[in-house]
Amino acid sequence: MGLFLAIALLMAWDLVSDFKEGTGLAHLAIELLVLLAAAGGIAYLWRQLRQTRQGLGEALAEARQWRGENRELMQGLGVAIKEQFDRWKLSNAEAEVGLLLLKGLSLKEIAAVRGTGERTAKEQARALYRKSGLSGRSTLSSFFLEDLLPPKDELSN
């Protein structure tokens, strides 16, 4: 949008300068078209920005509403996850890595959040998988989420 604004301002300045110098109408018309195109670009981007902000606001409001409506369920899920981690005898670090894996963070992101090396996060994830008997991130997620989702035959209705 800044680029379109700069083009519009420069074209307006050039248009006024050329008009004062008595430049031909064809030249002025072309510059006016460029000025109008730049103004149209500004208007289009401004509208897109407003729509994006509105959509983001609506999505955030919907997410807050969903969290509010499902707070009790989410707390229960959090307790159930912690209890399962305890049954697997995970260390505190392994359990923290497990939660971050369930949230979808990469090993690099987990290391940054925890202030450890990526190698450490990777080893803790491996320990979690070994102790749980799960093969990886997707089976870890499905272990906790599978029973929350309706059966496959209910999804098609």
N, C-alpha and C positions, 0 to 999 in steps of 0.2 A: 504494500500500500504506500510505503514511503517513496518507492521508486516512481509510482504513478503520480504521486503528489509533486515530486521534484520535476517530472516531465511536464506536468500541467503548469506549474509555476514558471518554468523556463519558457515554455511555449507561449504563455500569456505575456511574459515580458518581451519575448521576441516579436510577437504579434503587434503589441503596442509600438515597439521601436520601428518595425517595418511600416506600420500605418503612418507614423509621423514622417518617415522618409519618403512616403509616396509610392511604396511598392505596389506592383500590379495586383488586381483583384484575384487572379488565379493563384498566385503565391500565398496571398492572405487566406484564401479559401482552404488551401491544403493545410496550412498551419492551424487554421480553426478546426479542421477535421481531426488533426492530431491532438489538439487540446481537448476536443469533445471525447475522443477515444480514451485519453488519459483520465478524464473526469468520469467516464463510464466505468473504467477499470477501478477507480476509487470507490464508486458507488457499489459496484458488484462485490468487491472484497469487503467493504463495510457491512453489506447485507449478510455475506457469508459468515463474517466474524460474529455478528449479532445472533445469527441462527445457531452457530456452533456454541456460543456462550449460553444461549437459552437451552439447547439440547443438553449441554453439560450440567446446567443447573437442574434440569428435570431429572437427569440420571442420578445426580447426587441426592436429590430429594427422594427419589424412588429407593435408592440404596439405604438412606437413613430410615425410611418407612419400613423396608424389609427387615433391617437389623432390629428395629424397635419391635416389630411384630414377632420376630423369631429369636429375640434375645434369650429367652428361657431355653429354647431348643439348642441354641448355640452354646450356652453355658453347659448344658447337659452333655453335648458332644465333646466339649473341651474336657470335662471331667472324665468322660468315657475314654477319650484318647489318653489322658494322663494315667488312668487305671491300667489300660492295656500296655502302655510303656513300662509301668511298674511291673506288670506280669512278665514282660520280656526282660526285666532286670537291666534296663538301660541306665547308663550314667546320666547325670544331669545334662552334660554336654551333648550326649547322643540324643536325649529326648528333645533338647532345644533344636538340634539339627533336624530331627524328625518333624517337629512342628513347622520349621521353616521350609522343609521339603514339601510338606502338605500345602503350604501357602503358595507354592510354585516358584520359590526362589532358586536360582542356579547355585552351584557350589561356590562360584566366585562371589556371588552376592551374599551367600551365607557367611563366607569367610570375612567379608567386609563388615557385615552387620555384627558379627561376633568378635571382630578384632583379632582373628586368627589367620593362619595361612590357608590357602586353598587346599593344600595337601592334607592339612589337619581336618578340615571339613570333609574331605573325601574319605579319609580313614574312619571318621566318626560315622559317616553315612554307611560305609561298608560294615562297620560293627553293628549298626542298627539292623541292616538287612540280614546279617549272619544270625544275630540273636533272635530275630523275628521269624526267620525262615522264609522271608519274602525275597523275591528276585530283583527288585528295584523300585524306583519311584512310582511307576504306574501301579504296581501291585500294592504298594504301601497306601496309595490314595484309594484304590478300589477296596482295600481291606476295610477302611473306615466309611466309605461313601456308598458302597454297594447296597446296603440295607436301607439307606435313606431314600433311595430312588424307587419309584413304583416299578412293579414287574414289567417286562418288555411288552406283554400283551395289553397292559393298561396305557402305555405310551402311545400306541397307535389309535386309541379312541379319542 
